[in-house]
């Protein structure tokens, strides 16, 4: 299973730390984390 997106999500959370997501990241389900990844990826322009 490719978990590169999880590492990318951590980088995006740091990049968008002003949104205050970092503290809640560990409590997200995989589906919620994927949705957050897609959202932050779009914000980042990717």
N, C-alpha and C positions, 0 to 999 in steps of 0.2 A: 504494500500500500504506500502510495506516495504522500508523504506528510510535509512536503516542501511548503505547501500553502500555510501550514501552521507556523513555520518559521517566518514566512513572509508576513503573516498576520501580526506576529509580535513586533516586527519592524514597523509595520503600518501603525500599530497602536502607539509606539514610541513617537513616530512622526506626527501623529495627530493627538498627542497627549493633552492638548488643550481641550479636547472633548471630554476628558475625564473617564475614559473607558478602562484604563489600565487596572484599576483595583477590582473591577468586576470580571475581568477576562477569565479567571480560573473557575468562576461559577457558571460559565456558559456551557450549554450542551454542544455537541459537535455540530448540530444543525444551526444553532444560534451563532456559533463561531463562524461557520461557513457564510451565513448571511452577513455577518459583520465584515468578514473578509471581502466579500463581493462589494459591499457598500464602500468600504475604505479604499478598495482598489479603484472604484469609479471616481472617488474624490481625488485620488492621486493621479488620475488621468490614464490609468492602465486598464 
